[in-house]
Amino acid sequence: MNGGQISPPQPYYYFGILEGYKANGMDTKYVEDALCRAFAANACIEDEEPDCGIEEADSEINMG
């Protein structure tokens, strides 16, 4: 649990959801937008510049 705060998902979870959307012909824009909102909310909490983090999550998946 994240204690009621919005936080970005683990990369494996995000990409699993994203692949499920693609496999079922669903629009991935909603998943991508949610990821951006999570990173933006997290950046506001940590007083940083928002970053959607998609590239970072992708590199973590490919390295892990």
MIDOSE-1310 file (N, C-alpha, C; in nm, 2 decimals, decimal comma, always signed):
residues 64
mngg	+0,08/-0,12/+0,00/+0,00/+0,00/+0,00/+0,09/+0,12/+0,00; +0,03/+0,23/-0,05/+0,11/+0,36/-0,05/+0,06/+0,46/+0,05; -0,02/+0,42/+0,15/-0,06/+0,51/+0,25/-0,15/+0,62/+0,21; -0,23/+0,60/+0,10/-0,32/+0,70/+0,06/-0,26/+0,80/-0,04
qisp	-0,13/+0,80/-0,07/-0,07/+0,89/-0,16/-0,07/+0,82/-0,30; -0,07/+0,91/-0,40/-0,06/+0,86/-0,54/+0,09/+0,84/-0,56; +0,13/+0,72/-0,61/+0,27/+0,69/-0,64/+0,27/+0,61/-0,77; +0,38/+0,62/-0,84/+0,39/+0,54/-0,97/+0,39/+0,39/-0,94
pqpy	+0,34/+0,32/-1,03/+0,34/+0,17/-1,01/+0,48/+0,11/-1,04; +0,50/-0,01/-1,00/+0,62/-0,08/-1,03/+0,62/-0,10/-1,18; +0,74/-0,10/-1,25/+0,74/-0,11/-1,39/+0,68/-0,24/-1,44; +0,70/-0,35/-1,38/+0,64/-0,48/-1,42/+0,49/-0,47/-1,42
yyfg	+0,43/-0,40/-1,32/+0,29/-0,39/-1,31/+0,23/-0,30/-1,42; +0,30/-0,19/-1,44/+0,26/-0,09/-1,55/+0,26/-0,16/-1,69; +0,37/-0,23/-1,72/+0,38/-0,29/-1,85/+0,29/-0,41/-1,87; +0,26/-0,48/-1,76/+0,16/-0,58/-1,76/+0,02/-0,53/-1,80
ileg	-0,02/-0,42/-1,73/-0,14/-0,36/-1,76/-0,15/-0,31/-1,91; -0,04/-0,24/-1,95/-0,03/-0,19/-2,08/-0,04/-0,30/-2,19; +0,03/-0,41/-2,17/+0,02/-0,52/-2,26/-0,12/-0,58/-2,26; -0,19/-0,58/-2,15/-0,33/-0,63/-2,15/-0,42/-0,54/-2,23
ykan	-0,40/-0,41/-2,22/-0,48/-0,32/-2,30/-0,46/-0,34/-2,44; -0,33/-0,35/-2,48/-0,29/-0,37/-2,62/-0,35/-0,50/-2,68; -0,34/-0,61/-2,60/-0,38/-0,74/-2,64/-0,53/-0,75/-2,66; -0,61/-0,66/-2,59/-0,75/-0,66/-2,60/-0,80/-0,54/-2,69
gmdt	-0,71/-0,48/-2,76/-0,75/-0,37/-2,85/-0,80/-0,24/-2,79; -0,76/-0,22/-2,66/-0,81/-0,11/-2,59/-0,71/+0,01/-2,61; -0,76/+0,13/-2,59/-0,68/+0,25/-2,61/-0,59/+0,26/-2,49; -0,46/+0,26/-2,51/-0,36/+0,27/-2,41/-0,34/+0,41/-2,35
kyve	-0,40/+0,51/-2,41/-0,39/+0,65/-2,37/-0,42/+0,66/-2,22; -0,52/+0,59/-2,18/-0,57/+0,60/-2,04/-0,46/+0,55/-1,94; -0,40/+0,44/-1,98/-0,29/+0,39/-1,89/-0,17/+0,48/-1,89; -0,14/+0,53/-2,01/-0,02/+0,62/-2,02/-0,05/+0,75/-1,94
dalc	-0,17/+0,81/-1,95/-0,21/+0,93/-1,88/-0,21/+0,91/-1,73; -0,25/+0,79/-1,69/-0,25/+0,76/-1,54/-0,11/+0,76/-1,49; -0,02/+0,70/-1,57/+0,12/+0,69/-1,53/+0,18/+0,83/-1,51; +0,15/+0,92/-1,61/+0,20/+1,06/-1,60/+0,14/+1,13/-1,48
rafa	+0,01/+1,11/-1,45/-0,05/+1,17/-1,33/+0,02/+1,12/-1,21; +0,05/+0,99/-1,20/+0,12/+0,94/-1,08/+0,26/+1,00/-1,06; +0,33/+1,01/-1,17/+0,47/+1,07/-1,16/+0,46/+1,22/-1,13; +0,36/+1,29/-1,18/+0,34/+1,43/-1,15/+0,30/+1,45/-1,01
anac	+0,21/+1,37/-0,95/+0,17/+1,38/-0,82/+0,29/+1,35/-0,72; +0,37/+1,25/-0,76/+0,48/+1,21/-0,68/+0,59/+1,32/-0,68; +0,60/+1,39/-0,79/+0,70/+1,50/-0,81/+0,65/+1,62/-0,72; +0,52/+1,64/-0,72/+0,47/+1,75/-0,63/+0,50/+1,73/-0,49
iede	+0,48/+1,60/-0,44/+0,51/+1,56/-0,30/+0,66/+1,58/-0,27; +0,74/+1,55/-0,37/+0,89/+1,56/-0,35/+0,95/+1,69/-0,39; +0,86/+1,78/-0,44/+0,90/+1,91/-0,48/+1,00/+1,91/-0,60; +0,97/+1,83/-0,70/+1,05/+1,81/-0,82/+0,97/+1,84/-0,94
epdc	+1,05/+1,85/-1,05/+0,98/+1,86/-1,18/+0,91/+1,73/-1,22; +0,78/+1,74/-1,27/+0,71/+1,62/-1,31/+0,78/+1,55/-1,43; +0,78/+1,42/-1,43/+0,84/+1,34/-1,54/+0,75/+1,22/-1,55; +0,70/+1,19/-1,67/+0,61/+1,08/-1,69/+0,68/+0,94/-1,66
giee	+0,81/+0,93/-1,67/+0,88/+0,82/-1,63/+0,87/+0,69/-1,71; +0,81/+0,71/-1,83/+0,79/+0,59/-1,91/+0,92/+0,53/-1,96; +1,01/+0,62/-2,00/+1,14/+0,57/-2,04/+1,22/+0,50/-1,93; +1,21/+0,56/-1,81/+1,27/+0,51/-1,69/+1,22/+0,37/-1,66
adse	+1,09/+0,36/-1,66/+1,02/+0,23/-1,63/+1,06/+0,13/-1,73; +1,07/+0,17/-1,86/+1,10/+0,07/-1,96/+1,24/+0,02/-1,95; +1,34/+0,11/-1,91/+1,48/+0,07/-1,89/+1,49/-0,03/-1,77; +1,41/+0,00/-1,67/+1,41/-0,09/-1,55/+1,36/-0,23/-1,59
inmg	+1,26/-0,24/-1,67/+1,20/-0,37/-1,71/+1,31/-0,44/-1,79; +1,37/-0,37/-1,89/+1,47/-0,43/-1,98/+1,60/-0,48/-1,91; +1,63/-0,41/-1,80/+1,75/-0,44/-1,72/+1,73/-0,55/-1,62; +1,60/-0,56/-1,57/+1,57/-0,65/-1,46/+1,54/-0,78/-1,50
